[in-house]
Amino acid sequence: MATVTETAAPERGTRTAADHFRAAARVLVGGVSGSARVNPALDHPLLAAGGDGARLIATDGRRYLDFHTGYGATILGHNHPAVRAAIEQALDMGVVLGPETVYQQRLAARLVELIPCAEQVRFANSGSEATMAAVRLARAHTGRAKLLKFEGHFHGLHEHVLYSTHPPARPPAPGQLLPPTIDSGGIPEAFADLVVVVPWNDLAAVERAFAEHGDDLAAVIMEPINYNAGCLVADSDYLRAVRRITAAHGTVLIFDEVLSGFRTGVSCGQGYYGVTPDVALLGKAVANGVPLAVIAGRRAIMETLSPLGSAAHSGTYSGHLFGVLAALATLDELTAPDFYDGPTGIVAHADRFYGGLYDIFARHGIPCRVQGLGPRFGLYFGLDPDRPVNVYQDIVGHDSALLKRFVRACFAEGVYFHTYDVVVGHHGFSAAHGSAGLDEALERIDAACGGL
Ligand SMILES: Cc1ncc(COP(=O)(O)O)c(C=O)c1O
């Protein structure tokens, strides 16, 4: 059981979350430490004092069943004792030592054992840093410059990948390349010239991209399970075909598993589909939210990284003990028997929970498609509950206003969902929710829907 310390709740009894947000805006840009902290469904961010298993604890003492789970990082739940012990071990050793310890090798060996594409591993600290390194690695390895990515897939916030993550509705264009939309000010057009965008689950478009740009394509990068658009799952035949085409062209196939990693099993999305990329990126759940990212891949490609190859990669915090020891502890939990499978596994919980949500929405006459795989899911308000969604354009017309009303109603009932304004976003639960937590959540969500 977590304890919420006095220092974790400095404002208790003195300021409301809304007051705090107004005060914060004087010194923090937009009142937050990252733009995604804003929850546009609320008039202020949740002001947390701590987390305890499946719950977030606000500074006013209210507890919320958490379906945000630290942007998908806390797969074991908040303040997990094994992860806490790992951090304490790192503290006992010293915060930043500089040299290698035995633990980086130990974690690398564990990942090589678990992740199908992993023959060698390099550590980074965030998903964005990992995708940035992987793009450079692919470019250095192939001597080519262009990158193919998919509409609606998100790979972090840097110049190489921040395109077409949430573009507007467009007329259907099967088999076509899409003009990249640049998702941030400050990115020069010249960077976008190096990016080819195609719709997800559209093999003809990938074939066309290779017909037009194949000799220049250093890498194809994808979320094998497109959780950043809720939960858009690939067709396995399509992924196998992309694997074949990239291999034939000598293009590096990168699975960005920062969000899909460890959702369907310890072999991640690649094990789920039975399609092995050249390089995979892990983050978030790999260390249950302690900052760590992993670049893992085939030896022949990974050796392009310095000091063996020409692609520079290092950092003060690469392989930081907090993340490395926390990942070792997390992997022990994830590889325990029945973590995923069996009647008490996270996959069985997921199926029951999504069925429960479907029934609640049906009972209250709320149009919402629930689509999930493992413990992460999308809620597509305004869409036909019985019609699967497969590509970003299927969901672009979702009812974002109804989503926000739902999130506010759930908040009042003690259930926290995060939203990202017009972006559909993604939700998830942790192992700590268990069947009791998920049943309680369904009851609370049912009550929230009654008032919508
Ligand atoms: C698939 C994917 N890649 C990369 C990132 C960036 O990770 P980070 O926020 O750790 O930089 C994210 C973050 O949400 C992600 O979902």
The ligand as a Gaussian input file, in Angstrom:
#p B3LYP/6-31G(d) Opt

LIG

0 1
 C        4.553000       4.780000     -30.185000
 C        5.286000       5.881000     -29.472000
 N        6.524000       6.209000     -29.859000
 C        7.238000       7.176000     -29.251000
 C        6.690000       7.891000     -28.216000
 C        7.486000       8.960000     -27.531000
 O        7.834000       8.493000     -26.274000
 P        8.281000       9.498000     -25.107000
 O        7.042000      10.224000     -24.693000
 O        8.828000       8.592000     -24.044000
 O        9.301000      10.397000     -25.686000
 C        5.399000       7.595000     -27.783000
 C        4.785000       8.360000     -26.681000
 O        3.617000       8.355000     -26.452000
 C        4.677000       6.562000     -28.425000
 O        3.436000       6.245000     -28.049000

